[in-house]
Amino acid sequence: MIQLEDITRVYGKGDSAAFALRSVSLRVGAGAFVRIAGTSGSGKTTLLNVMGGLDSGYTGSAAVDKRDLKSMSDRELSRFRNRTVGFVFQHFHLLDHLDARQNVSVASFFSEEDGSDPAARAEEVLVRVGLESKLSRRPGELSGGQKQRVAIARALFNRPRLILADEPTGNLDTRTSGQIIELLESLNRDDGLTVVVVTHEAPLFRNATQTVRLEDGRIVAGGGT
């Protein structure tokens, strides 16, 4: 599903140059549940951004779903992100004036499907994440865990094959974090999605099929073969 070869990402130039990734190579098979761990500043988010086509300022090669990201135009990258990848972030990025159904159906603006009913699709994925009773609630009426479920439903809207989650439990208590992790695990197990999660909370991810550990921009464990 994901194949990275010798990825190096540098920010700045000359004496101010800072290496975010250093010669990173990584294999992730389709259907895997991957945990990316490491201290703050180790390159975890940069690595996730390369996988998702959000960062193209690297050297090396990155292929996802057998597609070379470097060779894509901006329009092709946009289509790739909309159709192949669902993004989940630590901060939920919900619109306060919209209810749960509307926050999820915002993703329809980036969909290429014709003739579909955005509200019906939004309701479908909200039911999938366990929020069938919260369809008309605005973010201010939801708990932190419920907000993250809305964000996950939004990530599912365009039927991605890959979920990239950056610290999805970072703003949640331990109990709620466990529930969100169980949801991500069920999307991997029951829906067949490849899931890659950046996290500091290693003990909560007992069922990961692959653990990648980064230190100072280098993979020190779990790169795959």
Protein Blocks (a to p, Z undefined) as FASTA:
>chain_A
ZZcehiacdedehjllccfbghiacdddehiacddeddehilmmmmmmmmnopaccbgcj
ddeehiafklpcfklmmmmmmmmpccddfbloiafkbcfklmmmmmmmmpcbehiafklm
mmmmmmmnopammmmpcfklpcfklmmmmmmmmmmmnopabdcdehkllmpcfklmmmmm
mmmmmmmmmnopacddddfklmlmmmbcbdcddeehiafehnbZZ
